[in-house]
Amino acid sequence: MHATPVACEALLVRQDTNRADQVETLMEGSGTVFIAVGAMHLAGDDSVQEILRARGVAVTEAP
């Protein structure tokens, strides 16, 4: 990841930010929201859940 920061930005960070935007839109509706993403999008400081947490969204990972 660190060796290819441009690829990391394009493949993970930008996608994770877009996914976080989509999750927030889904959560504006009513009911329970279940979101599944690939494992690569759940790792690191720029992961989907970390982006959501930084935005003040409560995130719970499945056990």
C-alpha positions as CSV (number, residue, x, y, z in Angstrom):
1,M,0.0,0.0,0.0
2,H,2.7,2.5,1.0
3,A,4.7,1.6,-2.1
4,T,1.9,2.7,-4.4
5,P,0.1,5.6,-2.8
6,V,-1.6,6.8,-6.1
7,A,-3.1,3.3,-6.6
8,C,-4.1,3.1,-3.0
9,E,-5.8,6.5,-3.2
10,A,-7.7,5.5,-6.4
11,L,-8.6,1.9,-5.5
12,L,-9.3,2.2,-1.8
13,V,-9.6,5.6,-0.2
14,R,-11.7,7.1,-3.0
15,Q,-14.0,4.0,-3.1
16,D,-14.3,3.9,0.6
17,T,-15.3,7.5,0.8
18,N,-17.9,7.0,-1.9
19,R,-19.2,3.9,0.0
20,A,-19.4,5.9,3.2
21,D,-21.5,8.5,1.3
22,Q,-23.8,5.7,0.1
23,V,-24.1,4.3,3.6
24,E,-25.1,7.6,5.0
25,T,-27.7,8.0,2.3
26,L,-29.1,4.6,3.1
27,M,-29.3,5.4,6.8
28,E,-31.4,8.4,6.1
29,G,-34.3,6.0,5.5
30,S,-36.1,4.0,8.1
31,G,-35.4,0.5,9.4
32,T,-32.3,-1.5,9.8
33,V,-29.4,-1.1,7.4
34,F,-27.0,-4.0,6.8
35,I,-23.9,-3.2,4.6
36,A,-21.4,-5.7,3.3
37,V,-18.1,-4.8,1.7
38,G,-14.9,-6.6,0.8
39,A,-12.3,-7.1,3.4
40,M,-9.8,-4.6,1.9
41,H,-12.3,-1.8,2.5
42,L,-12.4,-2.6,6.3
43,A,-8.7,-2.2,7.0
44,G,-6.7,0.8,7.9
45,D,-7.3,4.4,8.8
46,D,-9.2,5.2,5.6
47,S,-11.6,2.2,5.8
48,V,-15.3,2.6,5.4
49,Q,-16.0,2.2,9.1
50,E,-13.3,4.7,10.1
51,I,-14.6,7.3,7.6
52,L,-18.1,6.8,9.0
53,R,-16.8,7.1,12.6
54,A,-15.0,10.3,11.8
55,R,-18.4,11.6,10.5
56,G,-20.0,10.8,13.8
57,V,-21.9,7.6,12.6
58,A,-22.1,4.8,15.1
59,V,-20.5,1.7,13.6
60,T,-20.8,-1.9,14.9
61,E,-18.8,-4.7,13.3
62,A,-20.2,-8.2,13.3
63,P,-18.4,-10.6,15.6
